[in-house]
């Protein structure tokens, strides 16, 4: 092989390898970008799960509402046959008398005792 042929072959091979390296870098960058987006999404989801778990910590039915008891946000209590959920940070207010409670289950009509049911 003559020096000119070697130079042409070397130049051609160099261009080929450079092109391959550039394509690999582009693919690597695209893959890296996708991985970073997935990691960001995962982090956002973990934060949302932690927030939901924290909010659920107070989700507890406290039974029949009692005067003098302190209820916290997301606590539930039964009052006059209905279930109420506290939406204030904390309250001692009677359900249905202000904005601290939200009605979650309305009392139904009194039914028959079932003895006459078929």
C-alpha positions in Angstrom: 0.0 0.0 0.0 1.4 3.4 -1.0 1.6 6.2 1.5 -1.2 8.0 -0.3 -3.4 4.9 -0.1 -2.5 4.5 3.6 -3.4 8.2 4.2 -6.8 7.8 2.4 -7.6 4.6 4.3 -6.5 6.2 7.6 -8.6 9.3 6.9 -11.6 7.1 5.9 -11.3 4.9 9.0 -10.8 7.9 11.2 -14.0 9.6 9.8 -15.9 6.3 10.3 -14.8 5.9 13.9 -15.5 9.5 14.6 -19.0 9.1 13.2 -19.6 6.0 15.3 -18.3 7.7 18.4 -20.6 10.7 17.8 -23.7 8.5 17.3 -22.8 6.6 20.5 -22.4 9.9 22.4 -25.8 11.0 21.0 -27.5 7.7 22.1 -25.7 7.9 25.5 -26.9 11.5 26.0 -30.5 10.5 25.1 -30.4 7.5 27.4 -28.8 9.6 30.2 -31.6 12.2 29.7 -34.3 9.5 29.9 -32.7 8.1 33.1 -32.5 11.5 34.7 -36.2 12.1 33.9 -37.1 8.8 35.4 -35.1 9.6 38.5 -36.8 12.9 38.8 -40.2 11.3 38.4 -39.3 8.7 41.0 -38.3 11.4 43.4 -41.5 13.3 42.8 -43.6 10.2 43.4 -41.7 9.4 46.6 -42.4 12.9 47.9 -46.1 12.5 47.1 -46.2 9.1 48.8 -44.5 10.6 51.9 -47.0 13.5 51.9 -50.0 11.1 51.6 -48.6 8.9 54.4 -48.2 11.9 56.6 -51.7 13.1 55.9 -53.1 9.6 56.6 -51.5 9.5 60.0 -54.5 11.4 61.4 -57.2 9.5 59.5 -58.8 7.9 62.4 -62.4 7.5 63.5 -62.7 8.7 67.0 -66.2 7.3 67.7 -69.1 9.4 68.9 -68.2 13.1 69.1 -67.6 14.3 72.7 -67.6 17.9 74.0 -64.2 18.9 75.3 -62.3 16.4 73.0 -59.7 17.9 70.7 -60.1 16.6 67.1 -57.3 17.0 64.6 -57.4 17.4 60.8 -58.7 14.2 59.1 -60.1 12.8 62.4 -63.7 11.5 61.9 -66.5 11.4 64.5 -70.1 10.4 64.5 -72.6 13.0 65.6 -76.4 12.6 65.4 -76.1 9.5 63.3 -73.9 11.1 60.7 -70.1 10.9 60.2 -68.1 14.1 60.1 -64.5 14.7 59.2 -62.4 17.4 60.8 -60.9 19.8 58.3 -59.4 22.3 60.8 -55.9 21.9 62.1 -57.6 21.1 65.4 -61.0 21.8 66.9 -63.4 21.2 69.8 -66.3 22.6 67.8 -69.5 20.6 67.5 -69.9 19.1 64.0 -72.4 20.9 61.8 -72.1 24.2 63.6 -69.2 25.8 61.8 -66.6 25.3 59.1 -64.3 23.0 61.1 -66.2 19.8 60.0 -67.3 18.4 56.7 -70.2 15.9 56.5 -68.9 12.7 55.0 -71.8 10.3 55.6 -75.3 11.6 56.1 -77.6 9.7 58.5 -80.1 7.6 56.7 -83.8 7.2 57.3 -84.8 4.9 60.1 -85.8 1.6 58.6 -87.9 -1.3 59.8 -86.4 -3.6 62.4 -86.2 -6.4 59.8 -88.6 -8.8 61.6 -91.2 -8.4 58.9 -88.7 -8.8 56.0 -89.3 -11.7 53.7 
